[in-house]
Amino acid sequence: MTNFVGISISSGPSVDQILKNVEWPEKFPFKEEDFQRYDESSDSTFYEAPRFVTHIDDPAIAALTKYYSKVFPPSNTPGVSILDMCSSWVSHFPSGYKQERVVGLGMNEEELKRNPVLTEYAVQDLNVNPKLPFEDNSFDVITNVVSVDYLTKPLDIFKEMSRILKPGGLAIMSFSNRCFWTKAISIWTSTGDADHVMIVGSYFHYAGGFEPPQAVDISPNPGRSDPMYVVYSRKLSAA
């Protein structure tokens, strides 16, 4: 795994450097079985009961909120639309942050109804239907928090993300080392944090339509609280 892109992760590069100057293979290097899960039962059934809990600890949440505050468009910017993909009852946006349109796309309606930052929401199982229910060039920002590891059709979804982002729009995938282990894809549960950065970076690369992905380690207290990583990219601007 660590050599599939011509870089040895085991040599210990910092997370911020992992996606620098990657020599990607010509074709997507993962197989269908890499996206299987220990529990292949219906995701809709698994997420049927609302979970009003957070899935990372408070320091990690604070680190993500701080990161968002640096990269989001200013609050109440005219015409700005944000999609929180795989959303729930919280999005970890900065306190009081508002935009004209903030859409939550998630699995549980009760959770989405409780999310105070959303102006609208939709319920959809992306592992059944990866087609995002939005118009082309609709969003300035797409966020996804600790959920990229559950996507069984990631290339389809990342292509859709490229379609619905405005040119120059920003996609932010954030993740930790915590998950519902039985529902995470096998390539995720069998690898470590640095590999996860590569995996998410590969989704951007092979989906097409994005700038070279970049990574940043925003872990607040290494070794003492949940780690937190971001892999992000922007949709290529029209020529």
N, C-alpha and C positions, 0 to 999 in steps of 0.2 A: 504493500500500500504506500509506503513512504517514498518509494522510488518511481511511482507511476507518472510523475511529471518531471522527472530528471532532477529532483532535489531531495536530499536526504534530511527529512525532518528530524531524525534521531540525532543529527549533529547539533541540534539545539538552537536554531535561529529563533529570534524573538518573534512573537505572533505578528507584530507589525511588519516584519520582513518576509514572512512566509510566501506571500503572494507577489513579491517583487520579482520581475524578470523570469516568470515561470515559462518553461518550454512545454506547453501543453501537447499531449499526443494529438494526432490528427482526428481521431474519433473518441467519443465519450468512452471512458475506460471502465465503466461499471456495467455489471450484468444484471439481468432481471432479478436474480435471487438476492442481490445486494439490497433490494428494496422490499423484501419480505419481512414480516414481523413474527415474533413468537406467538402473538395472539392475532389471528387473522379474522376474528369475529367482527361483526358490524361495528364500525366506529360510531355510527349514530346511536347504537345501543350503549356503547361504552360511555359516551358523553351525554346520555339522556338526562341523568340527574345533575343539576347544577352543582358546581363546586365553587363556593364563595371563599376561596383561599388564594394565596399567592404561591407561585411555584419557584421563586427564588427568594433569598433572604433580604432583609431591609437594606443592608449596605449595597448589595448588587442592584436593587431597585433604584436606590438613590444615585448610583453611578450611571445607570441607563437614563434616568430622568435628566441628569446633568448633561449627558451627551446629547440628548434630544434638544436641550435648551440651546446648545451651541450650533446645531445643524439645521433645525427647523426654520421655516420662514417665520418672521415675527407674527405674534398673535394678531388676529383680526386683519390680516393682509387681504385686500380685495381679490376675489377670484381664486383663492387658494383652496385646493381640495386634497384631503389626506385619506388614505385607506389603511386601516389597521386590519391586517389579514391574520386569520386565526385568532380573532379577538375574543375577549371574555368580559367580565364585569369591571376590569381595570385595564388601562392601556399604558400606565406609567408615564403619561405625558406631563410636562411641567404644570405645576399648580396654576389653575386659572386659565390655562391655554385654550384658546378658542379660534376656530376658523369657520367660515361660512358653511363648509361641508366637511364633516369628519364621518366617514363610513366605517362601520365595524362589520366584518365578515367572519362568522364563527359557527360553532356547532351547537350552541345551546342558547335558545331564545331568552330564557329567564336570566342568564348571565348578561346577555347583550342589552336587555332592557334596563339593567341596573348600572350600565356604564355611563357616567355623567358627561363624558367628553364627546360622545357620539351624537350626531345630528340625525343619523339614520343607520339602519343595520339590515343585514340579510343573513339567513341561515343556509349554509351549504356545506356538504361533505366534499372537500376538494380531492379526496382519494377516490371518490366515485365519479365526480364531475369536475375536472380541473379547469373548465371554461369559466372565466371570471365574468360575472353578469354586469359588465360595465362597458361604456362606449370607448372607442379608441381615444387616446390622448386626453384622458379625463383627470388624471391625478398628478399632483406635484410631488407627493411623497407616498411611499408605501412602507409600512412598518410590519415587522413580524417578530414576536418575542417568544423565545424558547419553544418554538413549534416547528421550525424547519426540519427537525429530526424525525417528524412524523409523516412527512410528505412521501408518498409512494410513487408519485408521478412528477418529480421535481422539474424536469425539463419542460414538460407541458405547462406547468404553472409559471415558471420563470419566463417562458415565451409569452404567456398571457400578461405577466407583469410588464414586460417590455411594450406590449401592445397598448395597454391602458395608461401607461405613464406618458406625460407630456415630454416632448424632447428636452433633454437636460434634467428630467425628473429623477429623484433620488429614491433608491430602494435600500432599506436598512434591515438586514437580518441579524438579530442578536440572539445569543444562546449561551448556556452555561453547561455544567456537567450533570445536571439533574434532569430527569425525565420520567415518564411512565415507561419503564424499561420494556414491558411486554408489547407496547404499541410503537416503539421507536424502530426504525428500519435497521436491519442487521449490520449494514456497513457502518452505522453510527455506534451501535452497542459494542462492536468488536474493535473499535479504534479509540484513540485518545483525543485530547483537546486540539492539538496541533493538526492532526489529521482532519478533524471536523472543519477547521478553517479552510483546508484544501478542498474538502468535499463541497462546501458551500461556494467557494470560489469557482469550482468547476461548473456548478449550475449556471452561474452568470456567464461564464465563458462559452459553454456549449449551447446555451439558449440563443445566443446571438443578440445583437441590438444594444449591447451594453458596452460602456468603457471597461478597460481592464479592472477587475475587482480589486479592492484594497481591504486590509484587515487592521483592526486596532484592538488592543487589549485594554479594556476599561475596568479590569478587576480592581475593586477598591482596597482590599486587604489580602494580598496573596497568601494563601495558606491558612487564613483565619476566618474567611467568609467565602461565599460562593464566588467562583470565578465568573467573569462576564466578558464575552467577546462580541465584536461586531464585524461582519463582513458586509461591505456596501459597494454600490456602483451607481452610476448615472446612465440613464438611457442616452444613447448617441443622439446628438443634435442633428437636425436635418441639414444636409449639405447645402 
